[in-house]
Amino acid sequence: MNKFALTLAALVTAISPALAMSDSAVEVDTNGDGVLSLEEVQAVWPSVTTEDFETMDANADGSLDDTEIKTAEEAGMMSTDG
């Protein structure tokens, strides 16, 4: 039972970043780390500049988390039509 619980916990930890992201963001997150880098964003939205990305990156950690992605989508900075 203990081995099962540890395996389950590891699995949940591994997939939880993807579960937190919107469906469109999960598809863009090519390395599966649960956040989007500038390179991942520009691969889908090439018109997004470094300055645009920095504006979207509210906490200035160099990546976009789910909240920042949703805010950018709502602001029209990352349209779902690519």
Buried (B, 14 or more C-beta within 10 A) or exposed (E): EEEEEEEEEEEEEEEEBBEBBEEBBBEBBEEEEBBBBBEBBBEBBEEBEEEBBEBBBEEEEEBBBBEBBBBBBEEEBBEEEE
